[in-house]
Amino acid sequence: MIFSLRKATENDLDLTYKIKKNALYEYLEMLWGWNEQAQDEFHREHYKKAHFQIIELQEKAIGYLETENRIDHIFLSNIMILKEFQEKGIGKIILEDLIKQHSEIRLEVLKVNKRAIQFYQNLGFEIKDENEDSYQMSNIIA
């Protein structure tokens, strides 16, 4: 399965929101309920600040990678892949490549998203801290 990453543009805002909704709706609904207007506003504001890359398979957008460069690490804000393309190894390849490029990656994952937690743990991430709804994870073993 050959896929590619490309830098997101302003034209990808609605696309990334649809992908986010496809991938996260059930988890956010479970925790707080899905408020369409609030989610849309949050996504639009966040889109301005973060670095988004579109994941494409045969020129079709199937997901996105969202990262933020921090002083001493990279923060993986999101790796979102449409449900029908999940569990095909795409996310694993992308994250393995990110690990090769950066000495430390941190992320936050919802506690109710057991599949994502297992995915990150299988790639060497460990839980470093937690709050009521999420775990903070890092690939640095300390």
C-alpha positions, 0 to 999 in steps of 0.5 A, spaced: 500 500 500 503 506 497 501 512 500 504 519 501 504 525 505 503 532 503 503 539 506 496 541 508 493 548 505 487 552 507 483 548 502 484 542 506 480 545 512 474 542 511 477 535 509 481 535 515 475 536 519 471 531 516 476 526 517 477 528 524 469 527 525 470 520 522 475 518 526 474 521 533 466 522 533 465 516 537 470 517 543 468 524 543 461 523 544 462 518 549 466 523 553 462 529 552 457 529 547 459 532 540 457 539 539 458 540 532 459 548 532 464 547 538 468 542 534 468 546 528 470 552 531 476 548 535 478 545 529 478 552 525 482 555 531 487 549 532 488 548 524 491 555 524 497 554 529 499 546 528 503 543 522 498 539 518 500 534 513 495 530 508 495 522 508 494 520 501 493 513 498 492 513 490 491 521 490 485 520 495 486 523 502 485 518 507 487 522 513 492 527 516 498 528 521 498 534 525 504 535 529 507 541 533 514 543 534 516 544 541 523 546 544 525 539 546 521 535 542 515 534 537 508 533 540 504 529 535 497 532 536 493 527 532 494 522 527 487 521 524 486 516 518 479 514 516 476 508 519 476 504 513 483 505 512 485 504 519 489 497 521 492 497 514 499 499 517 499 506 514 499 509 521 505 505 523 509 506 518 508 514 518 509 514 526 516 509 525 518 515 520 517 520 525 520 516 530 526 516 526 526 523 525 525 526 532 529 524 538 523 525 543 515 525 541 510 526 546 502 525 545 496 525 548 491 520 547 483 519 550 483 513 555 477 511 552 481 510 545 483 503 547 486 501 540 490 508 540 493 506 546 495 499 544 497 502 537 502 507 541 504 502 546 506 497 540 511 502 538 514 503 544 510 509 547 509 509 555 504 513 559 508 518 563 502 522 566 494 522 566 488 527 567 481 525 568 480 523 560 487 522 557 494 519 558 500 523 556 505 518 553 512 519 550 517 514 546 523 516 551 523 511 556 525 514 563 
